Amino acid sequence: MGLFLFLIVIIVSFIVIKIGAVAFEITGLNSKQARFQALSVFTGTGFTTRESELIAVHDQRRKIASVLMVLGNLGVVTMIAALVNSISIGPSSPIFIMPAMEENMPRFLIPYVNFTIVVLFLLFVYMVITKTKIMDYVMKKAKKEMVDKKIIKSVSFEEFLMTSGGYGVSQIRISKNNPLLGKTIMESDLKQKDILVLSVEKGSEHLTNPSAAIKIELGDRLICFGKFENIRKIAYAAEDRGNDYN
């Protein structure tokens, strides 16, 4: 029973971490940052990097992190207890082998058999999650549900570097409902909002130190330096106007 519980906790933990990463992505983190932070928060390790500030200063991300921390503590404690019980040697040691093998299997080998099962199962779960499209499909559905039901409010920017005073470098993705769409950089009034456009990415073209006359078009990516609070207001304005999250 202990080994079975351990395997169940492993599966649930993988799923929770994936869902946590998706939730972080919806709030604007890029996929690599989202995966690392979800794993860090869930396991309680590595959550001391500078990137953790991207979680601490953001209301939605703090709530997601809080849930992951609670579930992570419960999961790790249960996992350790179940694993120790599964591989321990004693009169009540769990037997998780084929019935035909039980009669001929020396009892002292049972913990090693259980441990081997655990390792193989972890490898199998890892392959299913990383090498197949099953989990991608499930997470895509989960993302859509979280956005459609407004469990998490999506944003259209990514934060790269946090500096003191709430300033940093961000990337704004221009969607069809973004208030900046169709305007020139000068018309956007970003400078008045304490936001400086460092470069504009138009497909494969990168325009560094762009002219104020450059028109902001659908699909453009604006690399900006400014106050994150003001950048979020622009992103949320796009959401309020009915921006669809892909």
Secondary structure, DSSP 8 states (H G I E B T S, - for coil): -HHHHHHHHHHHHHHHHHHHHHHHHHTT--HHHHHHHHHHHHHT-STTSGGGHHHHT-HHHHHHHHHHHHHHHHHHHHHHHHHHHHH--STT----S-HHHHTTS-GGGHHHHHHHHHHHHHHHHHHHHHHSSHHHHHHHHHHHHHHHTTSS---SEEEEEE-GGGEEEEEEE--TT-TTTT-BTTTTTTGGGTEEEEEEEETTEEEES--TT-B--TT-EEEEEEEHHHHHHHHHHHHHTT----
